[in-house]
Amino acid sequence: MCGVCGCGEGHSHSHDHDHEHSHDHDHHDHDHHDHDAAHSHAPGLSPKRMVQIEQDILAKNNRYAAENRRYFGERGMLVLNLVSSPGSGKTTLLTETIARLKDDLDISVIEGDQQTARDAERIRATGVPALQINTGKGCHLDAHRVGHALETLQPKDHSLLFIENVGNLVCPSAFDLGEAHKVVILSVTEGEDKPIKYPDMFHAADLMILNKTDLLPYLDFDSEQCIQYAKQVNPRIKILSLSAKTGEGMDGWLRWLKAELELQRIDYA
Amino acid sequence: MHEMSLCESILQVLEQQAKAQQYSKVKTVWLEIGALSNVEIDALRFSFDVVVQGSIANHAQLEIIEIPGQAWCMPCGRDVVVQQLYDLCPHCGSHQLQVNSGDQMRIKELEVE
């Protein structure tokens, strides 16, 4: 997997880093900075020079994402990056989806959470392979960690892979994992204005699932307004309303998944 | 807090380029940050100072070039300026807008020695 991976810095990365930095070096040299700047104006002798970089800050993540996308493409896999706030019902949607599809399709799941393997355990209880990635202090999954997860998970050709991202409507929007689509899940127990409060995520997603619709009779949630906000942020977004708990509306989602998986089998010239 | 990860990515680029471009110290970093890039500039500055401590960019100055948001309005058939992703076209009120600039995050250039 690691054709692009200089992997010494890989997994332990975030841990080691913090230890070295945090206490010792705190801002002890603040004045130095200004001094240096002043001194270096010595005529003709300044060693300073300009270097053009012109590089995307996320270039490295994007390289890993491209590598993941190539891997998925070669295997005709459908890979979805599921994003939402914590508590939107992502894991329940997944377990209900898997229960309905696992006899027909090969499915695996990568679970991202800051801590614990609880979600991966819930997925494994349905009988499909799941791998938990704990991001520790991190707020999102990145393409590098997903690439390594694939080495362990070994998903089958023409399979469906769900990547359940960390519950967070902000950070995961910027990090491409190589997926075919970001799917954003919003539950009706949240506010209908979430799409405009967190526009980046709804802008980055191709499909929005409005979940927990069985609770609508008990809430003041305005579905029409919510859908309008989502389309205002992203005119191309498609929206499905469903209740993973009662199964209402699940049919549309299952058909969308099968159709998208079928599309991955096409060999374009 | 993904500004912290962004700064770690920036530092990695600075360290990689140090070999290729033969410098040992970074004095100033110019970044182009789009208004629609989901980056909080204050958080980025804070994270940068923390992340570069003890590195070749210790105490480096961060200069941010802010790039305004721009989108193509399909009904109007022209570029319009937008501040947010949910903005409507200032001319026709449509939300049929395609962002075409202002979502970038780039390291533009460095002052090194």
Interface residues (C-beta under 8 A of the other chain):
Chain A: E9 H17 E20 H21 H25 D26 H27 D29 H30 H32 H33 D36 A37 S40 S46 P47 K48 R49 M50 V51 Q52 I53 E54 Q55 D56 I57 L58 A59 K60 N61 K137 G138 C139 H140 D142 V170 C171 S173 A174 F175 P195 I196 P199 D200 F202 H203 Y229 K231 Q232 V233 N234 P235
Chain B: M1 H2 S5 L6 E8 S9 I10 Q12 V13 Q17 Q21 Y23 K27 L31 L36 S37 N38 D49 V50 V51 Q53 G54 N58 H59 Q61 Q84 L85 Y86 L88 H95 Q96 L97 V99 Q104 M105 R106 I107 K108 E109 L110 E111 V112 E113
